[in-house]
Amino acid sequence: MHFLAYIISYPFLWFISILPFRIFYWLSDCIYYVVYYIIRYRRATVKNNLKMTLPHLSDKERLVIEKKFYHHFCDLFMEMTKTMTISPEEMNKRFKITNIELMKEYEEKGKSIMLLASHYANWEWLLSLNLQFSYQGVAVYKRIANRYFDKLIKDIRSKYNTELVATDKTIPLMANNNRKGILSVYGLASDQSPKTVQIAHWESFMGIVTPAHIGPELLSKKYNLNVVFAKIRKVKRGYYEATIIPITDDPKSLPNYEIIHRYIKEVEKQIYEAPEYYFWTHRRWKHNKKSLVD
């Protein structure tokens, strides 16, 4: 069944990926109306997330953000598909790093880098960063159940000199790289809710005390990594910029959970600047101190 789904879907996805951008985004607009008005995909979840995190806004203001988000959400899906066939030259035009020299300075220090990002704007295209420096790029991801699509995702992302590693394989890979002196950039988007069994620390995120992933902090301290945050901005439709923001170059000197705290504050600032580009369909705040008390 998995293979059947793959062979049916692949030609369709490939065809979408080769469409000219003008037609490409026209199709995205059509998909928006289906997703938002007919399927109503996770609208209750999005509405609730916006109400919890942006209570200072009126219902009308949040509705504007909600509709803008679904437009962006459909663009994001389409842009992920576009990654199948887009050239490196076109990618570099559409996704720019405003201060790539900072990453090169970190390279010269001879230490691996923990690159933290969030599910904001087009985090997938952040992989193109690997075309601009010499370190081994490693992206941590959650394995897809369909092994054919899982391989497709790996093949697409390998275009940018990126090695995909499943979450359960991350620690062995980092240990091996550290032992062999392989300098790498480890990319993680750690702003989603951890599993209940993994809850070890709570942070205020968008005004709600909620569980936070502490893996990036533990690993950066264990292997003494430079830690940075990639702040992505949507310049206009189909064009993005990322700015590298230093979090620390001496993780062991910081108190416990300070790295996670700084990271979450950067994600918050990013969201407040343009909330329509955050990934609101996930139940990020399903676990919170208030819900546990209630």
C-alpha positions as YAML, in Angstrom:
chain: A
units: angstrom
residues:
- id: 1
  name: MET
  ca: [0.00, 0.00, 0.00]
- id: 2
  name: HIS
  ca: [2.87, 2.39, 0.83]
- id: 3
  name: PHE
  ca: [4.49, 1.73, -2.53]
- id: 4
  name: LEU
  ca: [1.19, 2.22, -4.37]
- id: 5
  name: ALA
  ca: [0.66, 5.58, -2.65]
- id: 6
  name: TYR
  ca: [4.18, 6.58, -3.64]
- id: 7
  name: ILE
  ca: [3.97, 5.65, -7.34]
- id: 8
  name: ILE
  ca: [0.61, 7.40, -7.64]
- id: 9
  name: SER
  ca: [1.77, 10.58, -5.88]
- id: 10
  name: TYR
  ca: [5.29, 10.95, -7.25]
- id: 11
  name: PRO
  ca: [4.41, 11.91, -10.88]
- id: 12
  name: PHE
  ca: [1.89, 14.46, -9.57]
- id: 13
  name: LEU
  ca: [4.43, 16.01, -7.18]
- id: 14
  name: TRP
  ca: [7.12, 16.08, -9.87]
- id: 15
  name: PHE
  ca: [4.76, 17.79, -12.32]
- id: 16
  name: ILE
  ca: [3.91, 20.46, -9.74]
- id: 17
  name: SER
  ca: [7.60, 21.02, -9.06]
- id: 18
  name: ILE
  ca: [8.40, 21.92, -12.68]
- id: 19
  name: LEU
  ca: [5.57, 24.43, -13.10]
- id: 20
  name: PRO
  ca: [6.58, 28.07, -13.75]
- id: 21
  name: PHE
  ca: [6.30, 30.09, -10.55]
- id: 22
  name: ARG
  ca: [3.41, 32.20, -11.87]
- id: 23
  name: ILE
  ca: [1.26, 29.07, -12.44]
- id: 24
  name: PHE
  ca: [2.73, 27.42, -9.37]
- id: 25
  name: TYR
  ca: [1.39, 30.11, -7.03]
- id: 26
  name: TRP
  ca: [-1.91, 30.37, -8.89]
- id: 27
  name: LEU
  ca: [-2.37, 26.67, -8.10]
- id: 28
  name: SER
  ca: [-1.47, 27.38, -4.48]
- id: 29
  name: ASP
  ca: [-4.28, 29.96, -4.32]
- id: 30
  name: CYS
  ca: [-6.72, 27.35, -5.63]
- id: 31
  name: ILE
  ca: [-5.52, 24.83, -3.03]
- id: 32
  name: TYR
  ca: [-6.03, 27.47, -0.32]
- id: 33
  name: TYR
  ca: [-9.76, 27.69, -1.03]
- id: 34
  name: VAL
  ca: [-10.11, 23.92, -0.89]
- id: 35
  name: VAL
  ca: [-8.06, 23.53, 2.30]
- id: 36
  name: TYR
  ca: [-9.57, 26.48, 4.16]
- id: 37
  name: TYR
  ca: [-13.20, 26.59, 3.05]
- id: 38
  name: ILE
  ca: [-14.00, 23.00, 2.02]
- id: 39
  name: ILE
  ca: [-11.73, 20.62, 3.92]
- id: 40
  name: ARG
  ca: [-11.35, 23.12, 6.78]
- id: 41
  name: TYR
  ca: [-8.04, 21.47, 7.67]
- id: 42
  name: ARG
  ca: [-7.35, 21.87, 11.40]
- id: 43
  name: ARG
  ca: [-9.11, 25.21, 11.52]
- id: 44
  name: ALA
  ca: [-10.27, 24.64, 15.09]
- id: 45
  name: THR
  ca: [-6.67, 23.92, 16.18]
- id: 46
  name: VAL
  ca: [-5.33, 27.03, 14.44]
- id: 47
  name: LYS
  ca: [-8.08, 29.22, 15.85]
- id: 48
  name: ASN
  ca: [-7.49, 27.91, 19.37]
- id: 49
  name: ASN
  ca: [-3.70, 28.34, 19.13]
- id: 50
  name: LEU
  ca: [-4.10, 31.94, 17.98]
- id: 51
  name: LYS
  ca: [-6.61, 32.70, 20.73]
- id: 52
  name: MET
  ca: [-4.31, 31.27, 23.43]
- id: 53
  name: THR
  ca: [-1.13, 32.97, 22.27]
- id: 54
  name: LEU
  ca: [-2.46, 36.29, 20.94]
- id: 55
  name: PRO
  ca: [-5.21, 37.16, 23.46]
- id: 56
  name: HIS
  ca: [-4.45, 40.89, 23.11]
- id: 57
  name: LEU
  ca: [-5.83, 40.85, 19.56]
- id: 58
  name: SER
  ca: [-9.50, 41.01, 18.64]
- id: 59
  name: ASP
  ca: [-11.33, 38.10, 16.99]
- id: 60
  name: LYS
  ca: [-11.30, 40.04, 13.72]
- id: 61
  name: GLU
  ca: [-7.53, 40.61, 13.90]
- id: 62
  name: ARG
  ca: [-6.88, 36.95, 14.63]
- id: 63
  name: LEU
  ca: [-9.13, 35.93, 11.73]
- id: 64
  name: VAL
  ca: [-6.98, 38.02, 9.37]
- id: 65
  name: ILE
  ca: [-3.86, 36.23, 10.67]
- id: 66
  name: GLU
  ca: [-5.61, 32.86, 10.33]
- id: 67
  name: LYS
  ca: [-6.43, 33.40, 6.66]
- id: 68
  name: LYS
  ca: [-2.96, 34.75, 5.90]
- id: 69
  name: PHE
  ca: [-1.50, 31.69, 7.61]
- id: 70
  name: TYR
  ca: [-3.48, 29.28, 5.42]
- id: 71
  name: HIS
  ca: [-2.33, 31.12, 2.30]
- id: 72
  name: HIS
  ca: [1.26, 30.74, 3.50]
- id: 73
  name: PHE
  ca: [0.64, 27.13, 4.58]
- id: 74
  name: CYS
  ca: [-0.38, 26.20, 1.03]
- id: 75
  name: ASP
  ca: [2.60, 28.10, -0.40]
- id: 76
  name: LEU
  ca: [4.86, 26.20, 1.98]
- id: 77
  name: PHE
  ca: [3.56, 22.82, 0.82]
- id: 78
  name: MET
  ca: [4.06, 23.86, -2.78]
- id: 79
  name: GLU
  ca: [7.55, 25.19, -2.11]
- id: 80
  name: MET
  ca: [8.54, 21.94, -0.43]
- id: 81
  name: THR
  ca: [7.45, 20.19, -3.63]
- id: 82
  name: LYS
  ca: [9.40, 22.70, -5.72]
- id: 83
  name: THR
  ca: [12.57, 21.59, -3.93]
- id: 84
  name: MET
  ca: [12.48, 18.40, -6.00]
- id: 85
  name: THR
  ca: [13.61, 20.17, -9.17]
- id: 86
  name: ILE
  ca: [14.68, 23.73, -8.31]
- id: 87
  name: SER
  ca: [18.26, 24.52, -9.28]
- id: 88
  name: PRO
  ca: [20.86, 25.65, -6.70]
- id: 89
  name: GLU
  ca: [21.12, 28.96, -8.59]
- id: 90
  name: GLU
  ca: [17.38, 29.60, -8.32]
- id: 91
  name: MET
  ca: [17.40, 28.55, -4.67]
- id: 92
  name: ASN
  ca: [20.18, 31.02, -3.86]
- id: 93
  name: LYS
  ca: [18.09, 33.79, -5.44]
- id: 94
  name: ARG
  ca: [15.04, 32.91, -3.39]
- id: 95
  name: PHE
  ca: [16.63, 32.08, -0.04]
- id: 96
  name: LYS
  ca: [19.44, 34.37, 1.09]
- id: 97
  name: ILE
  ca: [21.58, 34.35, 4.23]
- id: 98
  name: THR
  ca: [22.07, 37.96, 5.29]
- id: 99
  name: ASN
  ca: [25.22, 37.34, 7.37]
- id: 100
  name: ILE
  ca: [26.84, 34.16, 6.05]
- id: 101
  name: GLU
  ca: [30.19, 35.59, 7.13]
- id: 102
  name: LEU
  ca: [29.23, 34.83, 10.74]
- id: 103
  name: MET
  ca: [28.95, 31.12, 9.95]
- id: 104
  name: LYS
  ca: [32.34, 31.26, 8.26]
- id: 105
  name: GLU
  ca: [33.82, 32.89, 11.36]
- id: 106
  name: TYR
  ca: [32.49, 29.98, 13.40]
- id: 107
  name: GLU
  ca: [34.05, 27.57, 10.92]
- id: 108
  name: GLU
  ca: [37.44, 29.16, 11.51]
- id: 109
  name: LYS
  ca: [37.12, 28.45, 15.24]
- id: 110
  name: GLY
  ca: [37.20, 24.72, 14.51]
- id: 111
  name: LYS
  ca: [34.10, 23.79, 16.52]
- id: 112
  name: SER
  ca: [30.90, 22.15, 15.34]
- id: 113
  name: ILE
  ca: [27.73, 24.22, 15.32]
- id: 114
  name: MET
  ca: [24.23, 23.66, 16.67]
- id: 115
  name: LEU
  ca: [21.90, 25.55, 14.31]
- id: 116
  name: LEU
  ca: [18.49, 25.98, 15.92]
- id: 117
  name: ALA
  ca: [15.48, 27.01, 13.86]
- id: 118
  name: SER
  ca: [11.71, 27.02, 14.27]
- id: 119
  name: HIS
  ca: [8.79, 25.93, 12.14]
- id: 120
  name: TYR
  ca: [8.47, 29.38, 10.67]
- id: 121
  name: ALA
  ca: [8.34, 30.81, 7.12]
- id: 122
  name: ASN
  ca: [10.13, 28.22, 4.96]
- id: 123
  name: TRP
  ca: [12.48, 26.33, 7.27]
- id: 124
  name: GLU
  ca: [12.93, 23.61, 4.64]
- id: 125
  name: TRP
  ca: [14.80, 25.97, 2.32]
- id: 126
  name: LEU
  ca: [17.22, 26.73, 5.14]
- id: 127
  name: LEU
  ca: [18.97, 23.56, 3.98]
- id: 128
  name: SER
  ca: [20.43, 25.58, 1.11]
- id: 129
  name: LEU
  ca: [22.73, 27.13, 3.70]
- id: 130
  name: ASN
  ca: [24.92, 24.04, 3.32]
- id: 131
  name: LEU
  ca: [25.91, 25.13, -0.19]
- id: 132
  name: GLN
  ca: [27.83, 28.07, 1.28]
- id: 133
  name: PHE
  ca: [30.26, 26.53, 3.77]
- id: 134
  name: SER
  ca: [32.49, 23.51, 4.16]
- id: 135
  name: TYR
  ca: [31.15, 21.83, 7.31]
- id: 136
  name: GLN
  ca: [29.09, 18.66, 6.99]
- id: 137
  name: GLY
  ca: [25.42, 19.63, 7.20]
- id: 138
  name: VAL
  ca: [23.23, 17.36, 9.33]
- id: 139
  name: ALA
  ca: [19.46, 17.84, 9.59]
- id: 140
  name: VAL
  ca: [17.61, 16.05, 12.37]
- id: 141
  name: TYR
  ca: [14.15, 14.92, 11.30]
- id: 142
  name: LYS
  ca: [11.29, 12.66, 12.31]
- id: 143
  name: ARG
  ca: [11.23, 9.55, 10.14]
- id: 144
  name: ILE
  ca: [8.24, 9.23, 7.78]
- id: 145
  name: ALA
  ca: [6.21, 6.03, 8.13]
- id: 146
  name: ASN
  ca: [6.11, 5.45, 4.37]
- id: 147
  name: ARG
  ca: [9.68, 4.34, 3.63]
- id: 148
  name: TYR
  ca: [9.39, 5.33, -0.04]
- id: 149
  name: PHE
  ca: [8.49, 8.92, 0.80]
- id: 150
  name: ASP
  ca: [11.11, 8.85, 3.54]
- id: 151
  name: LYS
  ca: [13.75, 8.02, 0.92]
- id: 152
  name: LEU
  ca: [12.37, 10.71, -1.41]
- id: 153
  name: ILE
  ca: [12.74, 13.35, 1.31]
- id: 154
  name: LYS
  ca: [16.31, 12.22, 1.95]
- id: 155
  name: ASP
  ca: [17.16, 12.36, -1.76]
- id: 156
  name: ILE
  ca: [15.71, 15.86, -2.12]
- id: 157
  name: ARG
  ca: [17.57, 17.26, 0.85]
- id: 158
  name: SER
  ca: [20.85, 15.60, -0.11]
- id: 159
  name: LYS
  ca: [20.97, 18.03, -3.05]
- id: 160
  name: TYR
  ca: [22.25, 20.58, -0.54]
- id: 161
  name: ASN
  ca: [25.02, 18.44, 0.93]
- id: 162
  name: THR
  ca: [22.83, 17.62, 3.88]
- id: 163
  name: GLU
  ca: [22.79, 14.32, 5.73]
- id: 164
  name: LEU
  ca: [19.39, 13.52, 7.18]
- id: 165
  name: VAL
  ca: [19.43, 11.70, 10.49]
- id: 166
  name: ALA
  ca: [16.37, 10.41, 12.33]
- id: 167
  name: THR
  ca: [15.87, 11.66, 15.88]
- id: 168
  name: ASP
  ca: [16.76, 8.29, 17.40]
- id: 169
  name: LYS
  ca: [20.06, 8.20, 15.46]
- id: 170
  name: THR
  ca: [21.20, 11.72, 16.35]
- id: 171
  name: ILE
  ca: [23.21, 10.99, 19.49]
- id: 172
  name: PRO
  ca: [25.22, 8.08, 17.99]
- id: 173
  name: LEU
  ca: [26.02, 10.20, 14.91]
- id: 174
  name: MET
  ca: [27.19, 13.17, 16.99]
- id: 175
  name: ALA
  ca: [29.28, 10.91, 19.20]
- id: 176
  name: ASN
  ca: [30.92, 9.35, 16.15]
- id: 177
  name: ASN
  ca: [31.60, 12.73, 14.53]
- id: 178
  name: ASN
  ca: [33.05, 14.08, 17.74]
- id: 179
  name: ARG
  ca: [35.31, 11.05, 18.15]
- id: 180
  name: LYS
  ca: [36.58, 11.31, 14.57]
- id: 181
  name: GLY
  ca: [36.88, 15.10, 14.57]
- id: 182
  name: ILE
  ca: [34.27, 15.58, 11.83]
- id: 183
  name: LEU
  ca: [33.13, 19.20, 12.01]
- id: 184
  name: SER
  ca: [29.40, 19.54, 11.36]
- id: 185
  name: VAL
  ca: [26.44, 21.87, 11.50]
- id: 186
  name: TYR
  ca: [23.54, 20.16, 13.26]
- id: 187
  name: GLY
  ca: [20.19, 21.67, 12.30]
- id: 188
  name: LEU
  ca: [17.20, 21.21, 14.60]
- id: 189
  name: ALA
  ca: [13.74, 22.77, 14.72]
- id: 190
  name: SER
  ca: [12.94, 22.27, 18.40]
- id: 191
  name: ASP
  ca: [9.84, 24.38, 18.94]
- id: 192
  name: GLN
  ca: [7.25, 21.60, 18.83]
- id: 193
  name: SER
  ca: [5.81, 19.85, 21.87]
- id: 194
  name: PRO
  ca: [7.84, 16.92, 23.25]
- id: 195
  name: LYS
  ca: [6.22, 13.62, 24.10]
- id: 196
  name: THR
  ca: [4.84, 13.39, 27.63]
- id: 197
  name: VAL
  ca: [7.55, 10.92, 28.67]
- id: 198
  name: GLN
  ca: [10.21, 13.39, 27.50]
- id: 199
  name: ILE
  ca: [9.01, 16.34, 29.58]
- id: 200
  name: ALA
  ca: [11.90, 17.49, 31.76]
- id: 201
  name: HIS
  ca: [11.65, 21.27, 31.64]
- id: 202
  name: TRP
  ca: [8.94, 23.90, 31.32]
- id: 203
  name: GLU
  ca: [9.30, 27.31, 29.70]
- id: 204
  name: SER
  ca: [6.98, 30.23, 29.07]
- id: 205
  name: PHE
  ca: [6.39, 30.23, 25.31]
- id: 206
  name: MET
  ca: [4.05, 32.88, 23.90]
- id: 207
  name: GLY
  ca: [2.80, 33.54, 27.42]
- id: 208
  name: ILE
  ca: [1.96, 29.89, 28.15]
- id: 209
  name: VAL
  ca: [4.07, 27.68, 30.43]
- id: 210
  name: THR
  ca: [4.64, 24.60, 28.33]
- id: 211
  name: PRO
  ca: [7.17, 21.73, 27.98]
- id: 212
  name: ALA
  ca: [10.35, 22.41, 26.03]
- id: 213
  name: HIS
  ca: [12.78, 20.13, 24.21]
- id: 214
  name: ILE
  ca: [16.06, 20.11, 26.12]
- id: 215
  name: GLY
  ca: [17.99, 17.85, 23.73]
- id: 216
  name: PRO
  ca: [19.72, 20.73, 21.89]
- id: 217
  name: GLU
  ca: [21.02, 22.16, 25.15]
- id: 218
  name: LEU
  ca: [22.24, 18.82, 26.49]
- id: 219
  name: LEU
  ca: [24.03, 17.98, 23.25]
- id: 220
  name: SER
  ca: [25.59, 21.42, 22.78]
- id: 221
  name: LYS
  ca: [27.00, 21.26, 26.31]
- id: 222
  name: LYS
  ca: [28.21, 17.69, 25.98]
- id: 223
  name: TYR
  ca: [30.09, 18.37, 22.72]
- id: 224
  name: ASN
  ca: [30.90, 22.05, 23.38]
- id: 225
  name: LEU
  ca: [29.15, 23.34, 20.26]
- id: 226
  name: ASN
  ca: [28.70, 26.89, 19.07]
- id: 227
  name: VAL
  ca: [24.95, 27.54, 19.25]
- id: 228
  name: VAL
  ca: [23.15, 29.86, 16.83]
- id: 229
  name: PHE
  ca: [19.57, 30.60, 15.84]
- id: 230
  name: ALA
  ca: [18.40, 31.01, 12.24]
- id: 231
  name: LYS
  ca: [15.81, 33.76, 12.12]
- id: 232
  name: ILE
  ca: [13.89, 33.46, 8.85]
- id: 233
  name: ARG
  ca: [11.91, 36.31, 7.30]
- id: 234
  name: LYS
  ca: [9.50, 36.06, 4.40]
- id: 235
  name: VAL
  ca: [10.48, 38.96, 2.16]
- id: 236
  name: LYS
  ca: [7.69, 38.39, -0.35]
- id: 237
  name: ARG
  ca: [5.96, 35.43, -1.91]
- id: 238
  name: GLY
  ca: [8.59, 32.83, -2.79]
- id: 239
  name: TYR
  ca: [11.49, 34.82, -1.32]
- id: 240
  name: TYR
  ca: [13.08, 34.48, 2.12]
- id: 241
  name: GLU
  ca: [16.00, 35.76, 4.15]
- id: 242
  name: ALA
  ca: [17.69, 34.12, 7.12]
- id: 243
  name: THR
  ca: [19.81, 35.93, 9.68]
- id: 244
  name: ILE
  ca: [22.13, 33.95, 11.95]
- id: 245
  name: ILE
  ca: [21.81, 35.06, 15.56]
- id: 246
  name: PRO
  ca: [24.46, 33.89, 18.08]
- id: 247
  name: ILE
  ca: [23.13, 32.23, 21.23]
- id: 248
  name: THR
  ca: [26.44, 31.16, 22.80]
- id: 249
  name: ASP
  ca: [29.94, 30.04, 21.88]
- id: 250
  name: ASP
  ca: [30.53, 28.67, 25.38]
- id: 251
  name: PRO
  ca: [27.51, 26.52, 26.29]
- id: 252
  name: LYS
  ca: [29.12, 24.94, 29.35]
- id: 253
  name: SER
  ca: [29.43, 28.33, 31.02]
- id: 254
  name: LEU
  ca: [25.66, 28.90, 31.01]
- id: 255
  name: PRO
  ca: [23.27, 27.74, 33.75]
- id: 256
  name: ASN
  ca: [20.95, 24.86, 32.99]
- id: 257
  name: TYR
  ca: [18.15, 25.66, 30.53]
- id: 258
  name: GLU
  ca: [19.54, 29.09, 29.64]
- id: 259
  name: ILE
  ca: [20.20, 28.01, 26.04]
- id: 260
  name: ILE
  ca: [16.62, 26.76, 25.69]
- id: 261
  name: HIS
  ca: [15.33, 29.97, 27.26]
- id: 262
  name: ARG
  ca: [17.28, 32.15, 24.82]
- id: 263
  name: TYR
  ca: [16.15, 30.04, 21.90]
- id: 264
  name: ILE
  ca: [12.48, 30.26, 22.83]
- id: 265
  name: LYS
  ca: [12.70, 34.03, 23.29]
- id: 266
  name: GLU
  ca: [14.13, 34.32, 19.75]
- id: 267
  name: VAL
  ca: [11.30, 32.18, 18.37]
- id: 268
  name: GLU
  ca: [8.77, 34.36, 20.19]
- id: 269
  name: LYS
  ca: [10.19, 37.56, 18.72]
- id: 270
  name: GLN
  ca: [10.07, 36.01, 15.28]
- id: 271
  name: ILE
  ca: [6.42, 35.05, 15.66]
- id: 272
  name: TYR
  ca: [5.28, 38.39, 17.09]
- id: 273
  name: GLU
  ca: [6.82, 40.23, 14.12]
- id: 274
  name: ALA
  ca: [4.65, 38.32, 11.60]
- id: 275
  name: PRO
  ca: [2.51, 35.59, 13.25]
- id: 276
  name: GLU
  ca: [0.97, 34.43, 9.97]
- id: 277
  name: TYR
  ca: [4.15, 32.57, 9.03]
- id: 278
  name: TYR
  ca: [4.30, 30.28, 12.06]
- id: 279
  name: PHE
  ca: [3.18, 26.64, 11.80]
- id: 280
  name: TRP
  ca: [-0.11, 26.98, 13.69]
- id: 281
  name: THR
  ca: [-1.65, 23.63, 12.67]
- id: 282
  name: HIS
  ca: [0.28, 21.70, 15.33]
- id: 283
  name: ARG
  ca: [-1.05, 21.44, 18.88]
- id: 284
  name: ARG
  ca: [2.11, 23.01, 20.30]
- id: 285
  name: TRP
  ca: [0.43, 23.99, 23.56]
- id: 286
  name: LYS
  ca: [-1.51, 20.76, 24.19]
- id: 287
  name: HIS
  ca: [0.51, 20.28, 27.41]
- id: 288
  name: ASN
  ca: [0.66, 23.29, 29.71]
- id: 289
  name: LYS
  ca: [0.70, 23.97, 33.43]
- id: 290
  name: LYS
  ca: [-2.83, 25.37, 33.34]
- id: 291
  name: SER
  ca: [-4.24, 22.31, 31.55]
- id: 292
  name: LEU
  ca: [-2.58, 20.01, 34.07]
- id: 293
  name: VAL
  ca: [-4.10, 21.98, 36.97]
- id: 294
  name: ASP
  ca: [-7.54, 22.03, 35.32]
...
